[in-house]
Amino acid sequence: MDFVEIAKRAKTASLEIADLSEKIKNKALIKIADYIEENKAEIFEANKLDLKEGENLVNTGQLSKSTFNRLKLDDNKLRDMIKGIRDVAKLPDPVNKKLLIRELDENLTLYKVSCPIGVLGIIFEARPDVIAQISSLAIKSSNAVILKGGKESINTNKKIMSIINAALSSIEGFPENVLNQVYTRDDVAKMLECDKYINLIIPRGGNNLVKFIKENTKIPVLGHADGICHIFVDKTADLSMAQRIITDAKTQYPSACNSVETLIIHKDFPNIEELMASLELSEIKLVPNPDSWSFEYGDKILSYKFAENTDEAIEHINTYGSGHTDAIITNDKNNAEKFMNKVDSAGVYWNASTRFADGFRYGFGAEVGISTNKTHARGPVGLEGLTIYKYKLVGTGQVVGDYVNGIKEFHHKDIV
């Protein structure tokens, strides 16, 4: 089917799901979780095909090792995928929430109400679990979606989407064409041009992918290009805490966008040698003078430098960071508050690993991605990030002329 026709159908579906009851949406989500659990053997078989081909792509230099690592689905990832869908079903409906009620005049009331964005275009690399995350969030927030995954995960993507749509087809009253999938590079080009039907593009992938999308579409783009995360070890930091946090942030999942890439240490921290030795024992390669302070390693490699004080650390982060997630380890409350107020990132942490920057861990059920934008949505984007708002005005025949001519006056009374 032609991409424009797919987009048209998705637009129609977005208008239909906008008025769907929370009961039907939740029933659909539970059914999807059940179907994925019942058919997980088929998903793993499809994933094995992608992993086999992925190994060939890595060996021939067509696929990076970090991208390949994101490709694999195991029992833990599938468990989290299923739990994430069920958690989304338990969350309050984000649509039709009254954000403001203001009586402009007697019997003339203004409502600011949350509503879906419309049609989401999702372009992602590897990570087939993205399909379930985004599909569940789209359904709950009453959005339609068009997904384009990378060729490296095509078998897994097709299998998961076929299972999801089979589940949805069994739900009476659920609209068709809410969830759509496309496969070719030509589809990406057409998606980026399709501003008549698509309301928001969300890229999930490497720096090059995100930059290309931002530079080649008029459609608003939500996402981040880089994950240059920092940890600053202040002079009052606890050694064992610093060791645990940094090791977790670098080794728990090195290819993740919230993995730490640069370590900044206060020059007067009394346990520098012990800290560095423990990191090396954790198989972290320490780099003192990198070619670039804005490089995302995606591996067990950590650049580091020393700072005179907290202000110097903040300046470095705001200069070379990507606005993703940055942390300070300290027992000095004043330094912690200064750091969290002045570091210009979507997530700023005190005595915690940067790996917590995740919609599932934030209790959002799942996420469509992490945004470093400063408009609409920032940080891990869950249900609220997939809604916008509209104004509803309810009157009894009022006209503006009466207020312009002084016959009536506004009294602008907010109603709690």
Buried (B, 14 or more C-beta within 10 A) or exposed (E): EEBBEBBBBBBBBBBBBBEBEBEBBBBBBBBBBBBBBEBBEBBBEBBBBBBEBBEEBBEEEEBBEBBBBBBBBEEEBBEBBBBBBBBBBEBEBBBBBEEEBBBBBEEBBBBBBBBBBBBBBBBBBBBBBBBBBBBBBBBBBBBBBBBBBBBBBBBBBBBBBBBBBEBBEEBEEBBEBBBBBBBEEEBBEBBBBBEEBBBBBBBBBBBEBBEBBBEBBEBBBBBBBBBBBBBBBBBBBBBEBBBBBBBBBBBEBBBBBBBBBBBBBBEEBEBBEEBBEBBEEBEBEEBEEBEEBBBBBBBBBBBBBBBEBBEBBBBBBBEBBBBBBBBBBBEBEEBBEBBBEBBBBBBBBBBBBBBBBBBBEBEBBBBBBBBBBEEBBBBBBBBEBBBBBEEBEEEEEBEEEEBEEEEBEEEEEEEE
